[in-house]
Amino acid sequence: MLLVATVALLHAAFSTYEHLSHLKALGRPEGPLPNDIVLEAIGALFLAIVGATVRSSHLREVTWRSEMKHRAQEEEEDPRLSFATFAQRAGIAPKASSSL
């Protein structure tokens, strides 16, 4: 279904290019797109959405307990250790002299 949607969208894009080049050849560079091109693009978008939905895997239920168990395994280290090596840059700027 995704392949059909891709082909339909590419065909709509090519039809748009042909239509605009035809208008340019006639000296009218502006004009609305024909309804069949618009409907083809919308249909291709709808097919792509349905195809991606059908093709995706089933969603699994996320519970608080399973999420905390998963996070506890990932975060065995203390998350504050990254702030322990924080260095102030106050010593980089030159101090103002107080000579008057």
PyMOL CGO cylinders between C-alpha atoms (Angstrom):
from pymol import cmd
from pymol.cgo import CYLINDER

trace = [
    CYLINDER, 0.00, 0.00, 0.00, 2.90, 2.34, 0.73, 0.3, 1, 1, 1, 1, 1, 1,
    CYLINDER, 2.90, 2.34, 0.73, 4.35, 1.62, -2.71, 0.3, 1, 1, 1, 1, 1, 1,
    CYLINDER, 4.35, 1.62, -2.71, 1.04, 2.50, -4.39, 0.3, 1, 1, 1, 1, 1, 1,
    CYLINDER, 1.04, 2.50, -4.39, 0.85, 5.71, -2.36, 0.3, 1, 1, 1, 1, 1, 1,
    CYLINDER, 0.85, 5.71, -2.36, 4.42, 6.64, -3.33, 0.3, 1, 1, 1, 1, 1, 1,
    CYLINDER, 4.42, 6.64, -3.33, 3.75, 6.03, -7.00, 0.3, 1, 1, 1, 1, 1, 1,
    CYLINDER, 3.75, 6.03, -7.00, 0.49, 8.02, -6.84, 0.3, 1, 1, 1, 1, 1, 1,
    CYLINDER, 0.49, 8.02, -6.84, 2.22, 10.92, -5.11, 0.3, 1, 1, 1, 1, 1, 1,
    CYLINDER, 2.22, 10.92, -5.11, 5.03, 10.93, -7.66, 0.3, 1, 1, 1, 1, 1, 1,
    CYLINDER, 5.03, 10.93, -7.66, 2.46, 10.88, -10.46, 0.3, 1, 1, 1, 1, 1, 1,
    CYLINDER, 2.46, 10.88, -10.46, 0.63, 13.83, -8.89, 0.3, 1, 1, 1, 1, 1, 1,
    CYLINDER, 0.63, 13.83, -8.89, 3.91, 15.73, -8.65, 0.3, 1, 1, 1, 1, 1, 1,
    CYLINDER, 3.91, 15.73, -8.65, 4.73, 15.00, -12.30, 0.3, 1, 1, 1, 1, 1, 1,
    CYLINDER, 4.73, 15.00, -12.30, 1.23, 16.02, -13.37, 0.3, 1, 1, 1, 1, 1, 1,
    CYLINDER, 1.23, 16.02, -13.37, 1.65, 19.28, -11.46, 0.3, 1, 1, 1, 1, 1, 1,
    CYLINDER, 1.65, 19.28, -11.46, 4.95, 19.90, -13.21, 0.3, 1, 1, 1, 1, 1, 1,
    CYLINDER, 4.95, 19.90, -13.21, 3.37, 19.26, -16.61, 0.3, 1, 1, 1, 1, 1, 1,
    CYLINDER, 3.37, 19.26, -16.61, 0.41, 21.51, -15.83, 0.3, 1, 1, 1, 1, 1, 1,
    CYLINDER, 0.41, 21.51, -15.83, 2.62, 24.38, -14.66, 0.3, 1, 1, 1, 1, 1, 1,
    CYLINDER, 2.62, 24.38, -14.66, 4.94, 24.05, -17.67, 0.3, 1, 1, 1, 1, 1, 1,
    CYLINDER, 4.94, 24.05, -17.67, 1.88, 24.12, -19.95, 0.3, 1, 1, 1, 1, 1, 1,
    CYLINDER, 1.88, 24.12, -19.95, 0.66, 27.32, -18.24, 0.3, 1, 1, 1, 1, 1, 1,
    CYLINDER, 0.66, 27.32, -18.24, 4.13, 28.83, -18.58, 0.3, 1, 1, 1, 1, 1, 1,
    CYLINDER, 4.13, 28.83, -18.58, 4.20, 28.02, -22.31, 0.3, 1, 1, 1, 1, 1, 1,
    CYLINDER, 4.20, 28.02, -22.31, 0.86, 29.80, -22.71, 0.3, 1, 1, 1, 1, 1, 1,
    CYLINDER, 0.86, 29.80, -22.71, 2.22, 32.86, -20.91, 0.3, 1, 1, 1, 1, 1, 1,
    CYLINDER, 2.22, 32.86, -20.91, 0.03, 32.43, -17.83, 0.3, 1, 1, 1, 1, 1, 1,
    CYLINDER, 0.03, 32.43, -17.83, 2.43, 31.37, -15.06, 0.3, 1, 1, 1, 1, 1, 1,
    CYLINDER, 2.43, 31.37, -15.06, -0.25, 31.55, -12.39, 0.3, 1, 1, 1, 1, 1, 1,
    CYLINDER, -0.25, 31.55, -12.39, -3.35, 29.47, -12.21, 0.3, 1, 1, 1, 1, 1, 1,
    CYLINDER, -3.35, 29.47, -12.21, -5.10, 26.95, -9.99, 0.3, 1, 1, 1, 1, 1, 1,
    CYLINDER, -5.10, 26.95, -9.99, -4.26, 23.27, -10.15, 0.3, 1, 1, 1, 1, 1, 1,
    CYLINDER, -4.26, 23.27, -10.15, -6.89, 21.01, -11.68, 0.3, 1, 1, 1, 1, 1, 1,
    CYLINDER, -6.89, 21.01, -11.68, -9.09, 19.19, -9.21, 0.3, 1, 1, 1, 1, 1, 1,
    CYLINDER, -9.09, 19.19, -9.21, -7.96, 15.74, -10.38, 0.3, 1, 1, 1, 1, 1, 1,
    CYLINDER, -7.96, 15.74, -10.38, -4.35, 16.48, -9.43, 0.3, 1, 1, 1, 1, 1, 1,
    CYLINDER, -4.35, 16.48, -9.43, -5.40, 17.76, -6.01, 0.3, 1, 1, 1, 1, 1, 1,
    CYLINDER, -5.40, 17.76, -6.01, -7.63, 14.74, -5.40, 0.3, 1, 1, 1, 1, 1, 1,
    CYLINDER, -7.63, 14.74, -5.40, -4.86, 12.39, -6.51, 0.3, 1, 1, 1, 1, 1, 1,
    CYLINDER, -4.86, 12.39, -6.51, -2.41, 13.97, -4.06, 0.3, 1, 1, 1, 1, 1, 1,
    CYLINDER, -2.41, 13.97, -4.06, -4.93, 13.83, -1.20, 0.3, 1, 1, 1, 1, 1, 1,
    CYLINDER, -4.93, 13.83, -1.20, -5.75, 10.20, -2.05, 0.3, 1, 1, 1, 1, 1, 1,
    CYLINDER, -5.75, 10.20, -2.05, -2.04, 9.33, -2.08, 0.3, 1, 1, 1, 1, 1, 1,
    CYLINDER, -2.04, 9.33, -2.08, -1.63, 10.96, 1.31, 0.3, 1, 1, 1, 1, 1, 1,
    CYLINDER, -1.63, 10.96, 1.31, -4.58, 9.02, 2.69, 0.3, 1, 1, 1, 1, 1, 1,
    CYLINDER, -4.58, 9.02, 2.69, -3.18, 5.75, 1.28, 0.3, 1, 1, 1, 1, 1, 1,
    CYLINDER, -3.18, 5.75, 1.28, 0.21, 6.51, 2.82, 0.3, 1, 1, 1, 1, 1, 1,
    CYLINDER, 0.21, 6.51, 2.82, -1.31, 7.15, 6.25, 0.3, 1, 1, 1, 1, 1, 1,
    CYLINDER, -1.31, 7.15, 6.25, -3.41, 3.99, 6.13, 0.3, 1, 1, 1, 1, 1, 1,
    CYLINDER, -3.41, 3.99, 6.13, -0.47, 1.95, 4.82, 0.3, 1, 1, 1, 1, 1, 1,
    CYLINDER, -0.47, 1.95, 4.82, 1.87, 3.19, 7.53, 0.3, 1, 1, 1, 1, 1, 1,
    CYLINDER, 1.87, 3.19, 7.53, -0.77, 2.47, 10.18, 0.3, 1, 1, 1, 1, 1, 1,
    CYLINDER, -0.77, 2.47, 10.18, -1.40, -1.07, 8.93, 0.3, 1, 1, 1, 1, 1, 1,
    CYLINDER, -1.40, -1.07, 8.93, 2.31, -1.81, 8.55, 0.3, 1, 1, 1, 1, 1, 1,
    CYLINDER, 2.31, -1.81, 8.55, 3.34, -0.63, 12.02, 0.3, 1, 1, 1, 1, 1, 1,
    CYLINDER, 3.34, -0.63, 12.02, 3.70, -3.05, 14.89, 0.3, 1, 1, 1, 1, 1, 1,
    CYLINDER, 3.70, -3.05, 14.89, 1.18, -3.28, 17.70, 0.3, 1, 1, 1, 1, 1, 1,
    CYLINDER, 1.18, -3.28, 17.70, 1.53, -0.83, 20.54, 0.3, 1, 1, 1, 1, 1, 1,
    CYLINDER, 1.53, -0.83, 20.54, 2.37, -2.24, 23.93, 0.3, 1, 1, 1, 1, 1, 1,
    CYLINDER, 2.37, -2.24, 23.93, 0.91, -1.03, 27.17, 0.3, 1, 1, 1, 1, 1, 1,
    CYLINDER, 0.91, -1.03, 27.17, 3.20, 1.15, 29.25, 0.3, 1, 1, 1, 1, 1, 1,
    CYLINDER, 3.20, 1.15, 29.25, 2.65, 0.96, 32.98, 0.3, 1, 1, 1, 1, 1, 1,
    CYLINDER, 2.65, 0.96, 32.98, 4.28, 2.95, 35.73, 0.3, 1, 1, 1, 1, 1, 1,
    CYLINDER, 4.28, 2.95, 35.73, 5.87, -0.14, 37.25, 0.3, 1, 1, 1, 1, 1, 1,
    CYLINDER, 5.87, -0.14, 37.25, 7.46, -1.32, 34.00, 0.3, 1, 1, 1, 1, 1, 1,
    CYLINDER, 7.46, -1.32, 34.00, 8.69, 2.17, 33.16, 0.3, 1, 1, 1, 1, 1, 1,
    CYLINDER, 8.69, 2.17, 33.16, 10.34, 2.63, 36.57, 0.3, 1, 1, 1, 1, 1, 1,
    CYLINDER, 10.34, 2.63, 36.57, 11.90, -0.85, 36.35, 0.3, 1, 1, 1, 1, 1, 1,
    CYLINDER, 11.90, -0.85, 36.35, 13.32, 0.00, 32.93, 0.3, 1, 1, 1, 1, 1, 1,
    CYLINDER, 13.32, 0.00, 32.93, 14.64, 3.36, 34.11, 0.3, 1, 1, 1, 1, 1, 1,
    CYLINDER, 14.64, 3.36, 34.11, 16.15, 1.87, 37.26, 0.3, 1, 1, 1, 1, 1, 1,
    CYLINDER, 16.15, 1.87, 37.26, 18.23, -0.52, 35.14, 0.3, 1, 1, 1, 1, 1, 1,
    CYLINDER, 18.23, -0.52, 35.14, 19.49, 2.30, 32.92, 0.3, 1, 1, 1, 1, 1, 1,
    CYLINDER, 19.49, 2.30, 32.92, 20.32, 4.74, 35.70, 0.3, 1, 1, 1, 1, 1, 1,
    CYLINDER, 20.32, 4.74, 35.70, 22.50, 2.71, 38.05, 0.3, 1, 1, 1, 1, 1, 1,
    CYLINDER, 22.50, 2.71, 38.05, 25.01, 5.53, 38.23, 0.3, 1, 1, 1, 1, 1, 1,
    CYLINDER, 25.01, 5.53, 38.23, 24.38, 8.66, 40.23, 0.3, 1, 1, 1, 1, 1, 1,
    CYLINDER, 24.38, 8.66, 40.23, 23.02, 11.22, 37.78, 0.3, 1, 1, 1, 1, 1, 1,
    CYLINDER, 23.02, 11.22, 37.78, 24.51, 14.06, 39.81, 0.3, 1, 1, 1, 1, 1, 1,
    CYLINDER, 24.51, 14.06, 39.81, 28.11, 13.01, 39.07, 0.3, 1, 1, 1, 1, 1, 1,
    CYLINDER, 28.11, 13.01, 39.07, 28.12, 15.04, 35.88, 0.3, 1, 1, 1, 1, 1, 1,
    CYLINDER, 28.12, 15.04, 35.88, 27.68, 18.20, 37.96, 0.3, 1, 1, 1, 1, 1, 1,
    CYLINDER, 27.68, 18.20, 37.96, 30.47, 17.32, 40.39, 0.3, 1, 1, 1, 1, 1, 1,
    CYLINDER, 30.47, 17.32, 40.39, 33.15, 18.42, 37.92, 0.3, 1, 1, 1, 1, 1, 1,
    CYLINDER, 33.15, 18.42, 37.92, 31.43, 21.71, 37.10, 0.3, 1, 1, 1, 1, 1, 1,
    CYLINDER, 31.43, 21.71, 37.10, 34.08, 24.46, 37.05, 0.3, 1, 1, 1, 1, 1, 1,
    CYLINDER, 34.08, 24.46, 37.05, 33.37, 28.13, 37.44, 0.3, 1, 1, 1, 1, 1, 1,
    CYLINDER, 33.37, 28.13, 37.44, 34.88, 30.38, 34.81, 0.3, 1, 1, 1, 1, 1, 1,
    CYLINDER, 34.88, 30.38, 34.81, 35.22, 33.31, 37.14, 0.3, 1, 1, 1, 1, 1, 1,
    CYLINDER, 35.22, 33.31, 37.14, 39.02, 33.08, 37.11, 0.3, 1, 1, 1, 1, 1, 1,
    CYLINDER, 39.02, 33.08, 37.11, 39.20, 33.56, 33.34, 0.3, 1, 1, 1, 1, 1, 1,
    CYLINDER, 39.20, 33.56, 33.34, 38.04, 37.18, 33.25, 0.3, 1, 1, 1, 1, 1, 1,
    CYLINDER, 38.04, 37.18, 33.25, 40.65, 39.70, 34.34, 0.3, 1, 1, 1, 1, 1, 1,
    CYLINDER, 40.65, 39.70, 34.34, 39.93, 41.40, 37.61, 0.3, 1, 1, 1, 1, 1, 1,
    CYLINDER, 39.93, 41.40, 37.61, 39.39, 45.14, 37.59, 0.3, 1, 1, 1, 1, 1, 1,
    CYLINDER, 39.39, 45.14, 37.59, 42.22, 47.05, 39.22, 0.3, 1, 1, 1, 1, 1, 1,
    CYLINDER, 42.22, 47.05, 39.22, 41.27, 49.29, 42.09, 0.3, 1, 1, 1, 1, 1, 1,
    CYLINDER, 41.27, 49.29, 42.09, 44.04, 51.86, 41.68, 0.3, 1, 1, 1, 1, 1, 1,
    CYLINDER, 44.04, 51.86, 41.68, 42.81, 55.45, 41.91, 0.3, 1, 1, 1, 1, 1, 1,
]
cmd.load_cgo(trace, "trace")
